[in-house]
Amino acid sequence: MIVYLAGTYAPICYLRDTLFGGDNEGVSGGDVCTELLPDGRALRTKPNRGVSQHVNLLESYYYLSSWQVEHIHDFKRFMLDSGAFTLAISRKGSLGDDELRRYVSRYAEFVATYDVTHYFEGDLDHVKGTDWVRRTTDWIERETGKTPIPVWHPCRGAKGFEAMCERYPYVAIGTTDIRKQLSRSVGWFTQTAHRYGAKIHGLGYTKLDGLSNTGFDSVDSTAWLYGNLSGCIYQFDGARLLKHKAPKGKKVKTREACVHNFTEWARFAKHMEAR
């Protein structure tokens, strides 16, 4: 299973050294780096690109930072979410068709220009309806020449999911929509996708217990970041990712906790991929 780390656009001031080997100007390179070995141990080596080449990154086009664009091909893998739903939420019901059309056009242009292999459709089912999403997805595919990853929502139904799996080599489900029943239904989704020969991604799936038994081919999570914000420290023990709450009356140091949690999640991701 491939685990993507999401939400890195904001804390780059803390993560730059870890990702790119201490280059404060945002250019890959430097004297030495911390490399993650297969067993999770750290090795100092040179030359370097930091740990970026070992990290699977997922980012929203809405939040995409200049440093992420600059280093987009330095990561082991990169996934791009359209960010269309975030745009719609930010407009609080006032998102016009012209603005949305321009946004989608820029998204398609970015995918084509930067040769993004794994990108998600603009899944605005709850805002514009599924028919709009399908038409727009087809248009983006024609414009980019690249196959998108469609995102299933409950309004598409079981037959809609099967149709996605039959047509596309990689599909995704928005886990927020079905959070309560996901533990009971995740097996059906993953088995159905695999029956059609498709890979399946769990968007925002952060439930660690039993993760390897879900059948997902890939998932993404911002838990490493919110763990820091909530005063938690993650520890990868070689098999599991454990979360420790800061002692009562104590606070975590923001920079140190951010780097530590990111690194522990990167070690966990490396372990999950090697299983």
C-alpha positions as CSV (number, residue, x, y, z in Angstrom):
1,M,0.0,0.0,0.0
2,I,1.2,3.5,-0.9
3,V,0.7,6.2,1.8
4,Y,0.7,9.8,0.6
5,L,1.4,12.6,3.0
6,A,-0.9,15.6,2.4
7,G,-1.0,19.1,3.7
8,T,2.6,20.0,3.4
9,Y,2.0,23.4,1.6
10,A,2.0,25.4,4.8
11,P,4.8,24.1,7.1
12,I,7.6,24.2,4.5
13,C,9.6,26.6,6.7
14,Y,9.9,23.6,9.1
15,L,10.3,20.8,6.5
16,R,12.6,22.3,4.0
17,D,15.8,20.9,5.6
18,T,14.2,17.5,6.0
19,L,12.9,17.3,2.4
20,F,15.7,19.0,0.5
21,G,18.8,18.6,2.6
22,G,19.1,22.0,4.2
23,D,18.8,24.2,1.1
24,N,17.1,27.3,2.4
25,E,16.7,28.7,-1.1
26,G,14.4,25.9,-2.1
27,V,16.7,24.3,-4.7
28,S,17.4,20.6,-4.5
29,G,20.8,19.8,-3.3
30,G,23.2,20.4,-0.4
31,D,26.0,18.7,1.4
32,V,24.4,15.9,3.2
33,C,20.9,14.5,3.8
34,T,19.0,12.1,6.0
35,E,18.1,9.0,4.0
36,L,15.5,6.5,5.2
37,L,16.8,3.0,4.9
38,P,14.4,0.0,4.3
39,D,14.5,-0.9,8.0
40,G,13.6,2.6,9.0
41,R,17.0,3.7,10.3
42,A,18.5,7.0,9.2
43,L,21.7,7.2,7.3
44,R,23.8,10.3,6.7
45,T,25.0,10.3,3.1
46,K,26.0,12.6,0.2
47,P,25.1,14.0,-2.3
48,N,21.5,14.5,-1.4
49,R,18.0,15.7,-2.1
50,G,16.9,15.2,1.5
51,V,14.2,12.7,2.0
52,S,12.0,14.1,-0.8
53,Q,12.8,11.2,-3.1
54,H,11.4,8.8,-0.5
55,V,8.2,10.7,0.1
56,N,4.8,10.3,-1.6
57,L,3.1,13.7,-1.6
58,L,-0.5,14.6,-2.3
59,E,-1.5,18.2,-2.6
60,S,-4.6,20.2,-3.6
61,Y,-4.3,22.4,-6.6
62,Y,-6.1,25.1,-4.6
63,Y,-3.3,25.2,-2.0
64,L,-0.4,24.3,-4.2
65,S,2.7,26.3,-3.2
66,S,5.5,27.6,-5.5
67,W,8.0,25.3,-3.7
68,Q,5.9,22.3,-4.4
69,V,5.6,23.2,-8.1
70,E,9.4,23.7,-8.2
71,H,10.1,20.3,-6.7
72,I,7.1,18.4,-8.1
73,H,9.3,15.8,-9.8
74,D,11.7,15.4,-6.8
75,F,9.2,13.3,-4.8
76,K,8.9,9.6,-5.1
77,R,5.3,10.0,-6.2
78,F,3.0,13.0,-6.5
79,M,-0.8,13.1,-6.6
80,L,-2.8,16.2,-7.3
81,D,-6.3,16.9,-6.1
82,S,-8.4,19.4,-8.0
83,G,-9.3,21.5,-5.0
84,A,-12.6,22.4,-6.7
85,F,-14.6,21.6,-3.7
86,T,-12.4,23.8,-1.5
87,L,-12.9,26.6,-4.0
88,A,-16.7,26.2,-3.8
89,I,-16.7,26.1,0.0
90,S,-14.5,29.3,0.1
91,R,-17.1,31.1,-2.0
92,K,-19.9,30.2,0.4
93,G,-22.4,29.6,-2.4
94,S,-21.4,32.4,-4.6
95,L,-19.1,30.5,-7.0
96,G,-20.0,31.6,-10.5
97,D,-19.8,29.4,-13.6
98,D,-17.2,31.6,-15.3
99,E,-14.9,31.5,-12.3
100,L,-15.3,27.8,-12.0
101,R,-14.6,27.3,-15.7
102,R,-11.4,29.4,-15.5
103,Y,-10.3,27.4,-12.5
104,V,-10.9,24.1,-14.2
105,S,-9.1,25.3,-17.3
106,R,-6.0,26.3,-15.2
107,Y,-6.1,23.0,-13.5
108,A,-6.1,21.1,-16.8
109,E,-3.3,23.3,-18.1
110,F,-1.2,22.6,-15.0
111,V,-1.7,18.8,-15.3
112,A,-0.5,18.9,-18.9
113,T,2.3,21.4,-18.4
114,Y,3.8,19.5,-15.4
115,D,3.1,16.0,-16.7
116,V,1.1,15.0,-13.6
117,T,0.4,11.3,-13.9
118,H,-2.0,10.9,-11.0
119,Y,-4.6,13.7,-10.7
120,F,-8.2,13.6,-9.5
121,E,-11.3,14.8,-11.3
122,G,-13.1,17.9,-10.0
123,D,-15.6,16.0,-7.9
124,L,-18.3,18.6,-7.3
125,D,-21.2,16.2,-7.2
126,H,-22.7,18.0,-4.2
127,V,-22.3,21.4,-5.8
128,K,-22.8,21.0,-9.6
129,G,-24.2,17.5,-9.9
130,T,-22.7,14.3,-11.2
131,D,-23.6,15.0,-14.8
132,W,-21.5,18.2,-14.7
133,V,-18.6,16.3,-13.1
134,R,-18.7,13.7,-15.8
135,R,-18.8,16.2,-18.6
136,T,-16.0,18.2,-17.1
137,T,-13.9,15.1,-16.4
138,D,-14.2,14.1,-20.1
139,W,-13.1,17.6,-21.1
140,I,-10.1,17.6,-18.9
141,E,-9.1,14.2,-20.2
142,R,-9.3,15.4,-23.8
143,E,-7.4,18.6,-23.0
144,T,-4.5,16.9,-21.0
145,G,-4.3,13.6,-22.9
146,K,-4.1,12.1,-19.4
147,T,-6.5,9.8,-17.6
148,P,-7.9,11.3,-14.4
149,I,-8.8,9.5,-11.2
150,P,-12.6,9.7,-10.7
151,V,-13.9,10.1,-7.1
152,W,-17.0,8.1,-6.0
153,H,-19.6,9.7,-3.8
154,P,-22.8,8.1,-2.5
155,C,-25.0,10.0,-5.0
156,R,-23.4,7.9,-7.8
157,G,-24.6,4.6,-6.3
158,A,-23.2,1.1,-6.4
159,K,-23.7,0.8,-10.2
160,G,-21.9,4.1,-10.6
161,F,-18.9,2.8,-8.8
162,E,-18.8,-0.3,-10.8
163,A,-19.0,1.8,-14.0
164,M,-16.0,3.9,-12.8
165,C,-14.0,0.7,-12.1
166,E,-14.8,-0.7,-15.5
167,R,-13.7,2.5,-17.4
168,Y,-10.8,3.8,-15.3
169,P,-7.5,2.1,-14.2
170,Y,-7.4,4.1,-10.9
171,V,-10.5,5.2,-8.9
172,A,-11.0,6.8,-5.5
173,I,-13.6,7.1,-2.9
174,G,-14.2,10.1,-0.7
175,T,-14.1,8.5,2.7
176,T,-15.6,11.5,4.5
177,D,-19.0,11.0,2.9
178,I,-19.3,7.4,4.3
179,R,-17.1,7.6,7.4
180,K,-19.6,5.9,9.7
181,Q,-20.3,2.9,7.4
182,L,-16.9,2.7,5.8
183,S,-15.6,0.0,8.2
184,R,-18.4,-2.2,7.0
185,S,-18.3,-1.4,3.3
186,V,-14.6,-0.7,2.5
187,G,-14.1,-4.4,1.6
188,W,-16.8,-4.2,-1.1
189,F,-15.2,-1.1,-2.6
190,T,-11.7,-2.5,-2.8
191,Q,-12.8,-5.9,-3.9
192,T,-15.0,-4.5,-6.6
193,A,-12.3,-2.3,-7.9
194,H,-9.8,-5.1,-8.0
195,R,-12.4,-7.4,-9.7
196,Y,-12.4,-4.9,-12.6
197,G,-8.6,-4.6,-12.6
198,A,-8.6,-1.1,-11.2
199,K,-6.5,0.3,-8.3
200,I,-8.4,2.2,-5.6
201,H,-7.4,5.2,-3.5
202,G,-8.9,6.2,-0.1
203,L,-9.1,10.0,0.0
204,G,-8.3,11.3,3.5
205,Y,-8.3,7.8,5.1
206,T,-6.4,8.1,8.4
207,K,-7.7,5.2,10.4
208,L,-4.5,3.3,11.2
209,D,-6.0,0.3,12.9
210,G,-6.4,-2.4,10.2
211,L,-5.2,-0.1,7.4
212,S,-3.3,-2.9,5.7
213,N,-6.5,-5.0,5.7
214,T,-8.7,-2.5,3.9
215,G,-7.5,-3.5,0.4
216,F,-6.7,0.1,-0.6
217,D,-3.8,0.4,-3.1
218,S,-3.1,3.9,-1.8
219,V,-4.4,6.4,0.8
220,D,-3.5,9.9,1.9
221,S,-3.5,11.6,5.3
222,T,-2.9,15.0,6.9
223,A,-2.8,13.3,10.4
224,W,0.9,13.9,10.7
225,L,0.2,17.6,10.6
226,Y,-2.9,17.7,12.9
227,G,-1.1,15.5,15.4
228,N,1.3,18.3,15.8
229,L,-1.4,20.9,16.1
230,S,-3.2,18.8,18.7
231,G,-0.1,18.3,20.8
232,C,0.6,14.7,19.8
233,I,3.9,13.0,18.9
234,Y,3.9,10.0,16.5
235,Q,6.4,7.2,16.9
236,F,7.0,4.4,14.3
237,D,8.1,1.3,16.2
238,G,9.0,-0.7,13.1
239,A,5.6,-2.1,12.6
240,R,3.0,0.3,14.0
241,L,2.6,4.1,14.1
242,L,1.9,5.1,17.7
243,K,0.5,8.4,18.9
244,H,1.5,9.9,22.2
245,K,-0.2,12.8,23.8
246,A,1.9,15.5,25.4
247,P,2.1,15.2,29.2
248,K,-0.4,17.4,31.1
249,G,0.7,20.9,31.3
250,K,3.3,20.5,28.6
251,K,3.3,21.7,25.0
252,V,5.1,20.3,21.9
253,K,7.7,22.5,20.2
254,T,6.1,23.3,16.9
255,R,9.1,23.0,14.6
256,E,10.6,19.9,16.2
257,A,7.2,18.2,16.4
258,C,6.4,19.0,12.8
259,V,9.7,17.6,11.5
260,H,9.5,14.6,13.8
261,N,5.9,13.7,13.0
262,F,6.5,14.1,9.3
263,T,9.6,11.9,9.4
264,E,7.8,9.2,11.5
265,W,5.0,9.1,9.0
266,A,7.4,8.9,6.1
267,R,9.0,5.9,7.8
268,F,5.6,4.3,8.3
269,A,4.8,4.9,4.6
270,K,8.0,3.3,3.6
271,H,7.1,0.3,5.8
272,M,3.6,0.0,4.4
273,E,4.9,0.1,0.8
274,A,7.4,-2.7,1.5
275,R,4.8,-5.0,3.0
